[in-house]
Amino acid sequence: MTAARVPFMRLRPDEDAPAVEAAIRRVIDRGWFVLGPEVKAFEEAFAAASGAKYAVGVGTGTDALVLILKALGIGRGDEVITTPVSAAYTALAVMTVGARPVFVDIDPRRLTLDPAAVEAAIGPDTAAILPVHLYGQPADIEAIAAIAARHKLALIEDCCQSHLATAGGRPVGAFGIAAAYSFYPTKNLGALGDGGAITTNDPGLAERMARLRNGGQTDRYHHLEPGINSRLDEVQAAILLARLSFLPAWTGQRRVLAARYRKELAGAPVHVPPEFDPGHVYHLFPVLSPERDRLRTFLQEAGIETLIHYPVPITRQPALSSERPAECPVADRVCAEVLSLPLYPAMPEAHVVDVADALKRFVPRG
Ligand SMILES: *Cc1c(COP(=O)(O)O)cnc(C)c1O
């Protein structure tokens, strides 16, 4: 495979490389590799950056969701209302604790959970609502939080694509009882491996989740309750701490590139989902076309790399076939039409213009 002229993203450390290398060196020299001072320092810094009182470092974003659900006592017999358009891990986390994911359709404009559909799906077994701030765009979280409060349901935010995002000026992740973050390398804040975190303002919940991530231990070899083993390691925590100081600038660059895309794509034969909130952090820049697959090939031939988030709604994944998935026609259509354009903080603006120019040369058949 030859490298694309316009790559989708770049994962190698760049302007942050010296800080990342110094962080790794510091951990090696200290010789303390799991649950040590780097994790503690990162948890404090990440909580502050996210507008939360507490952060708990864990192994992955998926584990962050699992640990929140476990800490809230959600499991067999419980239902969790969530979205069919996300990384499948959102729903898999619900299944991991033995609860049932209940899918409701998305808002066709915002592409996140439709609050009216959420309310209509609430039943006697509903324990929680789990919205995703998809592509970096906040879900309609004020409306969803009001529904959760009215029905006394837990609200858990999947913030795996929305580091530093705000909704109505308030940080996402602070609307519900707890929020899950992923530091998978492609995320807005990425490790050089796997990583995740939970944020919450509830001290008791933070303490319980910190215990549950470490086998349920209160202190060494004393297991109070059956936890899991999902710890953020010192090397990743040190890297994340170093990169966290770049994140506000990187987020700013994502917004500049997204604004340029919006300007350059005027008149192009694709639908660009509107920005509902300036707190959008543009984890991805999706466009929609009824001829998505042909458009993707066309761009590939022009040297432009694209990806699809996501080609299959979670409701249609074989892994979910035991869950009686609901009909979600908007999700079906979005997954058939969506295409993510290249976007990463160091992307040259000239590449945005290249992509837009190529898109404008595409001749739809419909
Ligand atoms: C990446 C992601 C996850 C899973 O995070 P991992 O760290 O890969 O486990 C969950 N939900 C969403 C929306 C994601 O983007």
Residues whose N, C-alpha, C, O or C-beta is under 5 A from the ligand:
A	BS01	LIG	T60 G61 T62 D63 S86 A87 Y89 T90 V132 D158 C160 Q161 S182 F183 Y184 G195
